[in-house]
Amino acid sequence: MTHPTKIQMDSKMATEKDLEATISADQAAVSDPNGQLHRSLKERHVQFIALGGTIGTGLFLGIGSALATSGPLSLWLGYCFTSVAIWAMMQCLGEMASLLPLPGMVAQLGARFVDPAFGFAIGWNQWYNCAIAISAETSAAVVLIQFWTDINPAAWITVILVALVVLNVITVGVYGEAEFLFATIKILTIVGLLIMALCLDLGGGPSHDRLGFRYWKHPGPMNEYIAKGSTGRFLGLFNTLINAAFAFGGAEQVAVAAGETKNPTRNIPKAIRRVFWRLLIFYCMGSFAVGVLVPSDNPNLLYGTGIAQSPWIVAIRSAGIPVLPHIINAVLVTSASSAANADLYTGSRYLYALAVQGQAPRIFLKCTKRGVPIYCVGVTASIGLLTYMTVSSGGADVFKWFSSLVSIAYLLTWFSICLAYTRFRRALLLHNIDRDTLPFKSPFQPYLAWGGVVFFGMVLIFNGFAVFTRGNWDTRHFISAYIGLPIFITFYLVWKLAKKTQIVPIQDIDLWTGRVDVIEQDPTEERGILQKVASKLF
């Protein structure tokens, strides 16, 4: 491995004014005992944050709308295609995050590898994304709670939001423990549901009715959407890609936690390497299971004409299994709450990273003595108050609006990660840094990165295609589908014009500040039975 020459370093210091501001702000945070994040997340926390980021409300509730619109085969294919794209993105992110475990990882990489204005746009886009996602997940929890009661949803919203704030203001270790618990529940639930799906499909339910591929024959494997014939079936398939964007949202959270992770050069790669199996088991198999258990014309699927329910609950009730629907619904409520908890944590760290880079007020650098950016948590949590819209508009409708807004923000983030990696790799080649010496080396590069750029870019551009077809114009749908793009562009242009930033030349890209090359040995890391089992399985 070679290091930069003095000439290269002088050139970099002379041209990267925004990077200097980032470094000085970061040093100020470190020197202040109340302004520094702590590396308190342990291996099991990182593993389960990575896992929890790939299992959420989208898989348990939102997937029902994709099934209703597109049919079982289209649902399965769409989730498989998206799984491949997410895996490619995570490979790019893993290589960068394990080498440079920075707070608010994605935004800092955008500023460092592309343009400081690009990092500014990513950071604020992701903060806005996470803040809105709190409302999306909380409204989903309200929809699930309405399975039991019609009590005013404002009461449940209040309980959930208060619990989220408490979990996030104590210490990051408490957040890690909470996510460890929530993710464990999610894992056991989805594995149990997959086993149940196999049993029910083969006739192991109370009625001993063997389902097989009954619902693939009627109503059919691929529903027509907007148009007729093969065109309509293709549009139905493409529509599942949009739905999947919300379902897969949060997969990048493990990188956001990199700045507070112990042994990032060891734990981040381990989490990234296991993403493939998580995507295969939970999303590919999960979407397939839903498609064989529930007909796409069931009125109780999300956005149907009946009471909105999870397709898993619909399947269990149709099979005539008593009590279990209530148990699973309770688990799904905790899943939605867990996702909101993760969004509050992630959003507050993005806001902190923006302050570190001098792109947000310095008051957001203030941390408690336990390493919690208290003002970041407070401001991010306040956006969750939008969930009270559920009281007047209904949980299902509010969930639909928020999930659409969040999906676009996720797509922009994933697109940005893949684009940043293409320049990161060029910088490695220019500085003659052997990728075999990195903590994590992703395969098939740069093809994975460019494939991700094309895939996510395509879904971004065409995600609102339905409103442009004859007789389907919907102003609210158009705004929710595309408002994220002008917001992102506005962020970029405002910072670029205000600070007169330039695209960072490849030769000036900083590959050293914040770098961690040594795998630390942490004597406090637990290696009990639970940790060993989790490490082997997940």
C-alpha positions as a printed NumPy array, in Angstrom:
array([[  0.   ,   0.   ,   0.   ],
       [  1.315,   3.45 ,  -0.843],
       [  0.65 ,   6.674,   1.022],
       [  0.136,  10.125,  -0.481],
       [  3.181,  12.161,  -1.376],
       [  3.803,  15.589,   0.13 ],
       [  2.802,  17.224,  -3.155],
       [ -0.499,  15.366,  -3.164],
       [ -1.197,  16.336,   0.429],
       [ -0.372,  19.992,  -0.203],
       [ -2.638,  20.   ,  -3.235],
       [ -5.444,  18.446,  -1.296],
       [ -5.135,  20.943,   1.588],
       [ -5.149,  23.81 ,  -0.855],
       [ -8.22 ,  22.775,  -2.771],
       [-10.569,  21.106,  -0.286],
       [-11.777,  23.992,   1.87 ],
       [-14.938,  22.184,   2.837],
       [-12.968,  19.147,   3.903],
       [-10.826,  21.339,   6.187],
       [-14.004,  22.656,   7.77 ],
       [-15.166,  19.09 ,   8.266],
       [-11.939,  18.049,   9.963],
       [-11.791,  21.082,  12.255],
       [-15.421,  20.596,  13.284],
       [-14.773,  16.937,  13.933],
       [-11.736,  17.794,  16.078],
       [-13.809,  20.297,  18.028],
       [-16.377,  17.625,  18.747],
       [-13.683,  15.234,  19.959],
       [-12.053,  17.787,  22.221],
       [-15.351,  18.619,  23.915],
       [-16.371,  15.882,  26.39 ],
       [-20.004,  16.737,  25.708],
       [-19.574,  16.775,  21.934],
       [-18.335,  13.345,  21.014],
       [-20.08 ,  10.165,  19.925],
       [-18.977,   7.035,  21.762],
       [-18.056,   3.707,  20.17 ],
       [-20.499,   1.753,  22.321],
       [-22.068,  -0.594,  19.773],
       [-20.737,  -4.132,  20.055],
       [-20.569,  -6.927,  17.508],
       [-23.997,  -8.334,  18.266],
       [-25.504,  -4.828,  18.117],
       [-24.003,  -4.208,  14.661],
       [-25.081,  -7.614,  13.38 ],
       [-28.645,  -7.128,  14.496],
       [-28.861,  -3.485,  13.386],
       [-27.833,  -4.742,   9.938],
       [-30.459,  -7.456,  10.18 ],
       [-33.173,  -5.207,  11.593],
       [-32.519,  -2.767,   8.754],
       [-33.602,  -5.415,   6.245],
       [-36.761,  -6.54 ,   8.047],
       [-39.469,  -3.97 ,   8.569],
       [-43.027,  -2.849,   8.05 ],
       [-42.696,  -3.156,   4.295],
       [-42.257,  -6.94 ,   4.512],
       [-45.041,  -7.389,   7.063],
       [-47.662,  -4.838,   5.921],
       [-46.706,  -2.862,   2.794],
       [-46.075,  -6.029,   0.773],
       [-49.838,  -6.573,   0.742],
       [-50.423,  -3.626,  -1.585],
       [-47.863,  -4.981,  -4.084],
       [-49.575,  -8.373,  -4.05 ],
       [-52.994,  -6.798,  -4.573],
       [-51.802,  -4.637,  -7.468],
       [-49.382,  -6.919,  -9.291],
       [-50.042, -10.556,  -8.394],
       [-47.874, -13.237,  -6.741],
       [-45.347, -13.914,  -9.509],
       [-44.743, -10.216, -10.171],
       [-44.338,  -9.665,  -6.429],
       [-41.737, -12.412,  -6.123],
       [-39.78 , -11.344,  -9.22 ],
       [-39.807,  -7.681,  -8.193],
       [-38.479,  -8.45 ,  -4.726],
       [-35.804, -10.752,  -6.174],
       [-34.61 ,  -8.061,  -8.599],
       [-34.523,  -5.476,  -5.826],
       [-32.646,  -7.897,  -3.554],
       [-29.873,  -8.137,  -6.151],
       [-29.67 ,  -4.333,  -6.42 ],
       [-29.603,  -3.88 ,  -2.635],
       [-26.885,  -6.532,  -2.323],
       [-24.806,  -4.675,  -4.928],
       [-25.257,  -1.374,  -3.08 ],
       [-24.307,  -2.925,   0.246],
       [-21.118,  -4.367,  -1.244],
       [-20.106,  -0.867,  -2.328],
       [-21.024,   0.606,   1.035],
       [-19.252,  -2.138,   2.993],
       [-15.934,  -1.487,   1.287],
       [-16.09 ,   2.229,   2.052],
       [-17.587,   2.011,   5.558],
       [-15.111,  -0.562,   6.871],
       [-12.174,   1.594,   5.752],
       [-13.658,   4.962,   6.783],
       [-16.123,   4.426,   9.679],
       [-17.336,   8.013,   9.898],
       [-20.406,   9.394,  11.71 ],
       [-23.292,   9.818,   9.243],
       [-21.331,   7.7  ,   6.799],
       [-23.194,   8.221,   3.518],
       [-23.291,  12.015,   3.67 ],
       [-19.589,  12.281,   4.494],
       [-18.657,   9.961,   1.637],
       [-20.735,  12.007,  -0.791],
       [-18.888,  15.171,   0.27 ],
       [-15.472,  13.518,   0.224],
       [-15.693,  11.512,  -2.993],
       [-18.03 ,  13.575,  -5.188],
       [-18.718,  17.177,  -4.145],
       [-19.248,  18.887,  -0.757],
       [-22.605,  20.104,  -2.099],
       [-23.497,  16.505,  -2.983],
       [-22.729,  15.447,   0.585],
       [-24.882,  18.318,   1.859],
       [-27.803,  17.164,  -0.311],
       [-27.392,  13.518,   0.742],
       [-27.178,  14.391,   4.421],
       [-30.291,  16.541,   4.484],
       [-32.131,  14.117,   2.2  ],
       [-31.366,  11.27 ,   4.588],
       [-32.283,  13.282,   7.645],
       [-35.591,  14.226,   6.027],
       [-36.021,  10.585,   4.97 ],
       [-35.5  ,   9.205,   8.469],
       [-37.674,  11.855,  10.068],
       [-40.575,  11.135,   7.701],
       [-39.983,   7.39 ,   8.098],
       [-40.704,   7.751,  11.82 ],
       [-44.186,   8.911,  10.835],
       [-44.537,   6.151,   8.222],
       [-43.633,   3.394,  10.674],
       [-45.717,   4.855,  13.483],
       [-48.761,   5.152,  11.213],
       [-48.171,   1.508,  10.202],
       [-48.221,   0.542,  13.865],
       [-51.542,   2.38 ,  14.216],
       [-52.979,   0.453,  11.244],
       [-51.937,  -2.81 ,  12.908],
       [-53.333,  -1.776,  16.293],
       [-56.704,  -1.08 ,  14.66 ],
       [-56.913,  -4.855,  14.152],
       [-57.96 ,  -4.958,  17.813],
       [-59.569,  -1.653,  18.657],
       [-61.032,   1.546,  17.24 ],
       [-59.76 ,   3.707,  20.122],
       [-58.599,   7.135,  18.938],
       [-55.191,   6.523,  17.287],
       [-53.758,   9.674,  18.892],
       [-53.334,   7.753,  22.145],
       [-51.239,   5.038,  20.511],
       [-49.178,   7.567,  18.56 ],
       [-48.312,   9.353,  21.797],
       [-47.259,   6.146,  23.536],
       [-45.019,   5.093,  20.635],
       [-43.34 ,   8.483,  20.17 ],
       [-42.594,   8.862,  23.89 ],
       [-41.07 ,   5.36 ,  23.99 ],
       [-38.871,   6.163,  20.972],
       [-37.491,   9.312,  22.567],
       [-36.737,   7.539,  25.845],
       [-34.853,   4.734,  24.082],
       [-32.753,   7.235,  22.135],
       [-31.811,   9.744,  24.834],
       [-30.417,   7.391,  27.465],
       [-27.299,   6.057,  25.718],
       [-26.405,   4.477,  22.408],
       [-25.807,   1.211,  24.255],
       [-29.483,   1.15 ,  25.268],
       [-30.446,   1.735,  21.645],
       [-28.187,  -1.166,  20.65 ],
       [-29.748,  -3.453,  23.248],
       [-33.267,  -2.443,  22.164],
       [-32.486,  -3.141,  18.51 ],
       [-30.882,  -6.448,  19.488],
       [-34.113,  -7.448,  21.224],
       [-36.413,  -6.151,  18.488],
       [-34.36 ,  -7.784,  15.724],
       [-34.374, -11.096,  17.591],
       [-38.169, -10.948,  17.7  ],
       [-38.277, -10.112,  13.974],
       [-35.995, -13.014,  13.094],
       [-37.951, -15.555,  15.104],
       [-41.207, -14.209,  13.672],
       [-40.248, -14.296,   9.991],
       [-38.639, -17.744,  10.338],
       [-41.766, -18.999,  12.094],
       [-43.987, -17.463,   9.398],
       [-41.962, -19.115,   6.621],
       [-42.277, -22.505,   8.323],
       [-46.008, -21.877,   8.818],
       [-46.353, -20.933,   5.136],
       [-44.797, -24.228,   4.074],
       [-47.113, -26.183,   6.388],
       [-50.26 , -24.36 ,   5.253],
       [-49.346, -24.637,   1.583],
       [-48.9  , -28.401,   1.91 ],
       [-52.167, -28.871,   3.791],
       [-50.92 , -28.829,   7.359],
       [-53.512, -26.33 ,   8.599],
       [-56.631, -27.117,  10.656],
       [-58.705, -27.706,   7.488],
       [-55.963, -29.808,   5.801],
       [-56.655, -27.882,   2.608],
       [-53.594, -28.112,   0.351],
       [-53.12 , -24.735,  -1.329],
       [-50.237, -25.503,  -3.681],
       [-50.188, -22.82 ,  -6.372],
       [-53.947, -22.359,  -6.319],
       [-53.777, -18.568,  -6.195],
       [-51.25 , -18.452,  -9.037],
       [-53.958, -19.986, -11.23 ],
       [-56.808, -17.868,  -9.922],
       [-56.811, -14.836,  -9.759],
       [-53.526, -15.399, -11.688],
       [-49.74 , -15.013, -11.357],
       [-49.354, -11.535, -12.902],
       [-52.075,  -8.919, -12.64 ],
       [-52.584,  -6.321, -15.329],
       [-51.911,  -2.781, -14.146],
       [-52.934,   0.387, -16.009],
       [-52.837,  -1.364, -19.415],
       [-54.026,  -4.683, -20.849],
       [-52.124,  -7.76 , -21.94 ],
       [-48.349,  -8.099, -21.709],
       [-47.881,  -4.332, -21.285],
       [-50.175,  -4.317, -18.27 ],
       [-48.373,  -7.295, -16.732],
       [-44.994,  -5.592, -17.259],
       [-46.245,  -2.416, -15.594],
       [-47.514,  -4.516, -12.693],
       [-44.06 ,  -6.05 , -12.335],
       [-42.381,  -2.633, -12.475],
       [-44.782,  -1.363,  -9.822],
       [-43.434,  -3.944,  -7.367],
       [-39.967,  -2.372,  -7.684],
       [-41.402,   0.862,  -6.301],
       [-43.114,  -0.947,  -3.442],
       [-39.923,  -2.859,  -2.656],
       [-37.969,   0.382,  -2.218],
       [-39.884,   1.031,   0.997],
       [-39.703,  -2.6  ,   2.106],
       [-35.894,  -2.665,   1.792],
       [-35.435,   0.794,   3.296],
       [-32.879,   1.004,   6.085],
       [-30.504,  -1.629,   4.717],
       [-27.724,   0.976,   4.889],
       [-28.216,   1.678,   8.604],
       [-25.245,  -0.476,   9.569],
       [-22.972,   2.099,   7.903],
       [-24.629,   4.968,   9.739],
       [-23.747,   3.197,  12.989],
       [-20.111,   2.792,  11.875],
       [-19.033,   5.917,  13.759],
       [-20.221,   4.368,  17.04 ],
       [-19.152,   0.783,  16.383],
       [-16.395,  -1.014,  18.23 ],
       [-13.88 ,  -2.744,  15.951],
       [-15.469,  -1.392,  12.732],
       [-12.814,  -3.039,  10.535],
       [-13.975,  -6.409,  11.824],
       [-17.666,  -5.964,  12.6  ],
       [-18.793,  -3.961,   9.554],
       [-17.419,  -6.521,   7.025],
       [-19.021,  -9.381,   8.96 ],
       [-22.393,  -7.661,   8.816],
       [-22.076,  -6.88 ,   5.103],
       [-21.035, -10.413,   4.128],
       [-24.228, -11.843,   5.596],
       [-26.567,  -9.463,   3.764],
       [-26.949, -11.878,   0.826],
       [-28.446, -14.649,   2.959],
       [-30.709, -12.243,   4.797],
       [-32.09 , -10.882,   1.549],
       [-32.544, -14.368,   0.104],
       [-34.273, -15.853,   3.148],
       [-36.357, -12.95 ,   4.36 ],
       [-37.33 , -11.117,   1.167],
       [-37.166, -13.612,  -1.689],
       [-38.67 , -16.435,   0.356],
       [-41.004, -14.096,   2.249],
       [-42.524, -12.588,  -0.905],
       [-42.9  , -16.069,  -2.395],
       [-44.667, -17.319,   0.753],
       [-47.133, -14.411,   0.777],
       [-47.975, -15.095,  -2.873],
       [-48.945, -18.723,  -2.275],
       [-50.912, -18.073,   0.922],
       [-53.137, -15.125,  -0.038],
       [-55.092, -14.41 ,  -3.252],
       [-54.272, -11.036,  -4.768],
       [-57.964, -10.093,  -4.825],
       [-58.448, -10.408,  -1.057],
       [-60.211,  -7.182,   0.027],
       [-58.318,  -6.959,   3.342],
       [-54.92 ,  -6.433,   1.752],
       [-53.534,  -2.932,   2.212],
       [-55.466,  -0.348,   0.129],
       [-58.222,  -2.911,  -0.493],
       [-61.891,  -2.377,   0.276],
       [-61.878,  -4.143,   3.659],
       [-60.062,  -3.506,   6.939],
       [-56.354,  -3.147,   6.128],
       [-54.389,  -6.079,   7.52 ],
       [-51.015,  -7.71 ,   7.089],
       [-51.154, -10.468,   4.422],
       [-49.657, -12.79 ,   7.013],
       [-52.641, -12.135,   9.309],
       [-55.008, -12.635,   6.38 ],
       [-53.405, -16.021,   5.655],
       [-53.564, -17.191,   9.27 ],
       [-57.209, -16.185,   9.67 ],
       [-58.139, -17.832,   6.365],
       [-56.491, -21.037,   7.596],
       [-58.722, -20.963,  10.684],
       [-55.921, -20.891,  13.252],
       [-57.205, -19.325,  16.498],
       [-55.245, -16.938,  18.769],
       [-52.181, -16.87 ,  16.474],
       [-53.379, -13.808,  14.482],
       [-53.35 , -11.763,  17.683],
       [-49.854, -12.96 ,  18.63 ],
       [-48.43 , -12.216,  15.195],
       [-50.134,  -8.83 ,  15.03 ],
       [-48.576,  -7.912,  18.381],
       [-45.177,  -8.884,  17.013],
       [-45.775,  -6.767,  13.903],
       [-46.59 ,  -3.765,  16.09 ],
       [-43.223,  -4.184,  17.835],
       [-41.611,  -4.496,  14.391],
       [-43.069,  -1.18 ,  13.275],
       [-41.997,   0.424,  16.54 ],
       [-38.502,  -1.016,  16.112],
       [-38.247,   0.428,  12.611],
       [-39.311,   3.845,  13.926],
       [-36.719,   3.52 ,  16.691],
       [-33.996,   2.803,  14.138],
       [-35.138,   5.747,  11.998],
       [-34.902,   8.137,  14.957],
       [-31.395,   6.905,  15.766],
       [-30.254,   7.089,  12.132],
       [-31.812,  10.498,  11.491],
       [-30.222,  12.026,  14.58 ],
       [-26.782,  10.752,  13.489],
       [-27.227,  12.207,  10.021],
       [-28.039,  15.566,  11.567],
       [-24.969,  15.254,  13.806],
       [-22.799,  14.441,  10.765],
       [-24.11 ,  17.534,   8.986],
       [-23.103,  19.646,  11.987],
       [-19.655,  18.001,  12.004],
       [-19.224,  19.034,   8.375],
       [-20.349,  22.59 ,   9.099],
       [-23.553,  22.031,   7.097],
       [-25.934,  22.374,  10.037],
       [-25.908,  24.676,  13.099],
       [-23.139,  23.809,  15.562],
       [-25.662,  23.409,  18.356],
       [-26.331,  19.95 ,  16.912],
       [-22.783,  18.918,  17.91 ],
       [-23.874,  19.019,  21.544],
       [-23.848,  15.52 ,  23.055],
       [-24.665,  14.298,  26.524],
       [-21.916,  12.816,  28.687],
       [-23.115,   9.412,  27.485],
       [-22.493,  10.315,  23.851],
       [-26.06 ,  11.06 ,  22.714],
       [-26.519,  14.068,  20.339],
       [-29.446,  15.318,  22.362],
       [-30.623,  18.199,  20.149],
       [-30.376,  16.013,  17.037],
       [-32.624,  13.454,  18.696],
       [-35.117,  16.104,  19.797],
       [-35.473,  17.838,  16.429],
       [-35.699,  14.552,  14.514],
       [-38.309,  13.147,  16.889],
       [-40.428,  16.283,  16.523],
       [-41.094,  15.442,  12.853],
       [-42.844,  12.308,  14.096],
       [-45.667,  14.574,  15.275],
       [-46.883,  14.539,  11.665],
       [-48.243,  11.087,  12.435],
       [-51.193,  12.778,  14.128],
       [-52.511,  13.304,  10.578],
       [-53.716,   9.721,  11.024],
       [-56.472,  11.002,  13.303],
       [-58.23 ,  12.859,  10.476],
       [-57.124,  11.015,   7.319],
       [-56.932,   7.365,   8.396],
       [-53.877,   5.225,   9.101],
       [-53.788,   3.39 ,   5.755],
       [-53.894,   6.602,   3.684],
       [-51.261,   8.357,   5.8  ],
       [-49.032,   5.29 ,   5.656],
       [-49.343,   5.309,   1.849],
       [-48.32 ,   8.983,   1.57 ],
       [-45.405,   8.705,   3.95 ],
       [-44.125,   5.422,   2.513],
       [-44.06 ,   6.96 ,  -0.971],
       [-42.05 ,   9.962,   0.255],
       [-39.643,   7.68 ,   2.12 ],
       [-39.175,   5.359,  -0.866],
       [-37.88 ,   8.182,  -3.064],
       [-35.455,   9.328,  -0.389],
       [-34.127,   5.774,   0.006],
       [-33.646,   5.436,  -3.751],
       [-31.706,   8.711,  -3.843],
       [-29.47 ,   7.486,  -1.017],
       [-28.753,   4.13 ,  -2.668],
       [-28.096,   5.828,  -6.006],
       [-25.672,   8.197,  -4.27 ],
       [-23.823,   5.351,  -2.509],
       [-23.2  ,   3.521,  -5.782],
       [-22.11 ,   6.737,  -7.524],
       [-19.733,   7.644,  -4.676],
       [-18.183,   4.179,  -4.849],
       [-17.255,   4.602,  -8.519],
       [-15.106,   7.595,  -7.574],
       [-13.783,   5.905,  -4.425],
       [-12.518,   3.016,  -6.548],
       [-10.901,   5.364,  -9.062],
       [ -9.097,   7.096,  -6.176],
       [ -7.8  ,   3.746,  -4.903],
       [ -6.43 ,   2.935,  -8.342],
       [ -4.851,   6.369,  -8.752],
       [ -3.092,   6.143,  -5.383],
       [ -2.034,   2.572,  -6.155],
       [ -3.827,   1.152,  -3.096],
       [ -4.338,  -2.581,  -3.443],
       [ -7.977,  -3.444,  -2.674],
       [ -6.805,  -6.783,  -1.259],
       [ -5.38 ,  -4.824,   1.69 ],
       [ -8.751,  -3.264,   2.593],
       [-10.784,  -4.57 ,   5.551],
       [-13.49 ,  -5.596,   3.07 ],
       [-13.222,  -6.119,  -0.694],
       [-16.43 ,  -6.254,  -2.712],
       [-16.597,  -8.522,  -5.791],
       [-17.461,  -7.761,  -9.421],
       [-16.473,  -4.109,  -9.272],
       [-17.055,  -1.627, -10.79 ],
       [-19.936,  -3.474, -12.475],
       [-21.971,  -3.79 ,  -9.287],
       [-21.666,  -0.059,  -8.63 ],
       [-22.681,   0.998, -12.129],
       [-25.487,  -1.573, -12.149],
       [-26.805,  -0.014,  -8.95 ],
       [-26.597,   3.479, -10.442],
       [-28.657,   2.379, -13.47 ],
       [-31.239,   0.368, -11.502],
       [-31.927,   2.923,  -8.785],
       [-31.842,   5.776, -11.279],
       [-34.423,   4.027, -13.468],
       [-36.812,   3.399, -10.583],
       [-36.372,   7.004,  -9.411],
       [-37.316,   8.464, -12.772],
       [-40.269,   6.204, -13.513],
       [-41.633,   5.578, -10.009],
       [-44.666,   7.788, -10.605],
       [-45.405,   6.554, -14.117],
       [-49.045,   5.743, -13.315],
       [-50.088,   9.403, -12.999],
       [-48.973,  10.106, -16.588],
       [-51.287,   7.512, -18.085],
       [-54.687,   8.462, -19.444],
       [-57.337,   8.946, -16.775],
       [-55.   ,   8.29 , -13.839],
       [-53.744,  11.742, -12.921],
       [-53.595,  12.22 ,  -9.158],
       [-51.975,  15.38 ,  -7.81 ],
       [-51.219,  13.907,  -4.375],
       [-49.665,  10.804,  -5.943],
       [-47.577,  12.948,  -8.298],
       [-46.285,  15.109,  -5.441],
       [-45.452,  12.149,  -3.19 ],
       [-43.736,  10.353,  -6.091],
       [-41.531,  13.219,  -7.242],
       [-41.232,  15.901,  -4.558],
       [-38.032,  14.259,  -3.29 ],
       [-36.156,  14.945,  -6.536],
       [-36.529,  18.774,  -6.592],
       [-35.832,  18.867,  -2.845],
       [-32.555,  16.992,  -3.382],
       [-31.57 ,  19.174,  -6.355],
       [-32.416,  22.329,  -4.396],
       [-30.209,  21.234,  -1.484],
       [-27.362,  20.577,  -3.914],
       [-27.652,  23.883,  -5.787],
       [-28.123,  26.027,  -2.666],
       [-24.931,  24.731,  -1.044],
       [-22.995,  24.772,  -4.305],
       [-23.899,  28.385,  -5.058],
       [-23.497,  29.551,  -1.454],
       [-20.089,  27.915,  -0.935],
       [-18.958,  27.825,  -4.585],
       [-17.962,  24.175,  -4.227],
       [-16.385,  22.123,  -6.971],
       [-16.483,  18.44 ,  -7.829],
       [-13.504,  16.937,  -5.989],
       [-10.749,  15.912,  -8.457],
       [ -9.966,  12.206,  -8.231],
       [ -6.356,  12.924,  -7.263],
       [ -7.522,  15.091,  -4.337],
       [ -9.94 ,  12.578,  -2.816],
       [ -9.041,  12.009,   0.851],
       [ -8.636,   8.308,   1.676],
       [ -6.854,   8.815,   5.018],
       [ -8.754,  11.12 ,   7.397],
       [-10.849,   8.984,   9.72 ],
       [ -9.323,   5.76 ,   8.449],
       [ -9.129,   2.699,  10.707],
       [ -6.564,   0.101,   9.666],
       [ -6.118,  -1.86 ,  12.894],
       [ -8.519,  -4.511,  14.132],
       [ -8.856,  -3.73 ,  17.817],
       [ -9.181,  -6.413,  20.434],
       [-12.012,  -5.577,  22.797],
       [-11.798,  -7.536,  26.07 ],
       [-15.311,  -6.443,  27.06 ],
       [-16.986,  -7.969,  23.996],
       [-19.426, -10.63 ,  25.109],
       [-18.967, -14.098,  23.738],
       [-21.744, -15.889,  25.598],
       [-23.969, -18.642,  24.252],
       [-26.527, -16.22 ,  22.742],
       [-23.795, -14.223,  21.002],
       [-22.147, -17.35 ,  19.611],
       [-25.424, -18.741,  18.304],
       [-26.41 , -15.397,  16.754],
       [-22.961, -15.049,  15.166],
       [-23.256, -18.458,  13.528],
       [-26.859, -18.108,  12.348],
       [-26.922, -14.47 ,  11.296]])
